[in-house]
Amino acid sequence: MASISIDQQIMERIRELDEAQKQRVLEFVTHTARQPSTYSARELLSLPPAERQRLVAAAFEAAADEDFETFEAYS
């Protein structure tokens, strides 16, 4: 018995969805595939607030162990 590939399983499930559900799947896949490692201010502001907070929290967590030099611009 041949196993069904993940692509085939996904396609079978998608065929069962109504148009609104298919649109949500498309939006999810598009968003997931294009997630850049950096965002412009405009891109960040276009994201839903919860997603923005998640990305900012992840950035702070990733930077927690970094050593930053602070300085005053007008000194």
GIMO-V312556 format. One record per residue. N is the residue number from 1. PHI is phi in whole degrees, -180 to 180 (NA if undefined). OMEGA is omega in whole degrees, -180 to 180 (none if undefined). D_FIRST is the distance of its C-alpha to the first C-alpha in Angstrom with 2 decimals. Layout:
N&PHI&OMEGA&D_FIRST  N&PHI&OMEGA&D_FIRST
This chain:
1&NA&-179&0.00  2&-78&177&3.78  3&-83&180&6.48  4&-87&-180&9.42  5&-70&178&12.58  6&-61&178&15.68  7&-60&180&17.50  8&-66&179&15.23  9&-63&179&15.49  10&-63&-179&19.22  11&-61&178&19.72  12&-62&180&18.18  13&-67&-179&20.52  14&-64&179&23.44  15&-60&-179&23.29  16&-81&-175&24.01  17&-83&173&27.15  18&-81&-174&30.66  19&-62&180&32.78  20&-64&178&34.60  21&-67&177&31.47  22&-62&178&30.08  23&-62&178&33.46  24&-63&178&33.28  25&-63&179&29.86  26&-61&178&31.34  27&-62&179&34.41  28&-63&-178&32.48  29&-65&179&30.33  30&-63&180&33.45  31&-65&-178&35.51  32&-65&-177&32.98  33&-72&-175&32.49  34&-106&-179&36.24  35&-64&180&37.57  36&-77&177&40.21  37&-79&175&41.54  38&-133&-179&44.97  39&-125&171&46.25  40&-79&178&49.49  41&-60&180&51.80  42&-63&179&51.03  43&-65&178&47.25  44&-61&-179&47.78  45&-69&180&50.03  46&-82&180&47.54  47&-78&174&44.91  48&-62&-177&44.86  49&-53&-179&47.19  50&-64&178&44.49  51&-67&177&42.56  52&-59&-179&45.88  53&-62&179&46.68  54&-63&-179&43.30  55&-67&179&43.77  56&-65&178&47.39  57&-62&178&46.58  58&-65&179&43.91  59&-66&178&46.47  60&-63&179&49.10  61&-64&180&46.77  62&-65&-177&45.81  63&-91&-174&49.54  64&-60&-177&50.74  65&-94&-180&50.96  66&-81&179&52.52  67&-99&-179&56.21  68&-104&173&58.05  69&-99&179&61.61  70&-104&179&63.67  71&-153&176&66.79  72&-101&-177&69.20  73&-71&-175&69.36  74&-112&-179&73.07  75&-90&none&74.50
